[in-house]
Amino acid sequence: MTLPVALRRRLAIEAGDDLVFEETPDGVALRVVHRRNLGDFLGAVPIKGAAADHVAERAAVAKKMAERHR
């Protein structure tokens, strides 16, 4: 299916997004389900005792893994 570029831009549809067609009493409705990266959810659920500095936490884990696999 081809969607006009103006419609894709207006709805911010990008490659990989899902388009859901739903039948309604008036016809058909289109819903865009935008793909998200796992990183978009970082911090969405608070964890007691979680590191405030995720970059430092990841660096510490990477260092431990490197030491373990020497």
SVG drawing of the C-alpha trace seen along z (x, -y; Angstrom):
<svg xmlns="http://www.w3.org/2000/svg" viewBox="-22 -17 65 32">
<polyline fill="none" stroke="black" stroke-width="0.4" points="0.0,0.0 1.3,-3.5 0.5,-6.4 1.0,-10.0 4.2,-11.6 2.1,-14.5 0.1,-12.0 3.1,-10.1 4.8,-13.4 1.6,-14.7 1.2,-11.4 5.0,-11.0 4.9,-7.5 8.4,-6.1 9.7,-2.8 9.0,0.0 5.9,-1.6 2.8,0.6 -0.5,-0.6 -3.6,0.9 -6.9,0.7 -10.0,1.0 -13.5,1.3 -15.9,-1.3 -19.6,-1.9 -18.6,-4.8 -16.0,-2.8 -12.4,-2.2 -10.1,-4.0 -6.3,-3.9 -4.1,-3.9 -0.4,-4.3 1.7,-2.3 5.1,-3.9 8.0,-1.6 10.0,-2.4 13.5,-1.5 14.0,0.3 16.0,-2.7 12.9,-4.8 11.6,-3.0 14.7,-3.5 13.6,-4.9 9.9,-4.3 9.6,-2.0 11.3,-3.3 13.5,-0.7 14.4,-1.2 18.2,-1.5 18.6,-1.9 21.6,-3.8 20.9,-7.5 23.8,-7.5 23.1,-4.8 26.2,-5.6 28.4,-5.0 26.5,-1.9 26.9,-0.4 30.6,-1.3 31.0,0.5 29.2,3.6 31.3,3.6 34.5,3.4 33.4,6.3 32.6,8.4 35.9,7.6 37.7,8.6 35.7,11.9 36.5,12.9 40.3,12.3"/>
</svg>
